[in-house]
Amino acid sequence: HAERRMIGPAYSLIAARYANDPAAVGTLAARIIAGGGGNWGQMPMPAQANLSEEEAAALATWILSFR
């Protein structure tokens, strides 16, 4: 959900955190592919290794559009 936290952060919170980061698309795309945890709490985000860098960048751009 764009405005409400469910398991991870709301997309609007992610967009707000990275609003002034010119490298945000690349950073988020890399995290989407690799997965990770600890940035938004204890729940790890599963890796999406099946995505291409272009697909992950498109997802990151979409998430950042919730500013």
Secondary structure, 3 states (H helix, E strand, C coil): CCCCCCCCCCHHHHHHHCCCCCCHHHHHHHHHHHCECCCCCCCCECCCCCCCHHHHHHHHHHHHCCC
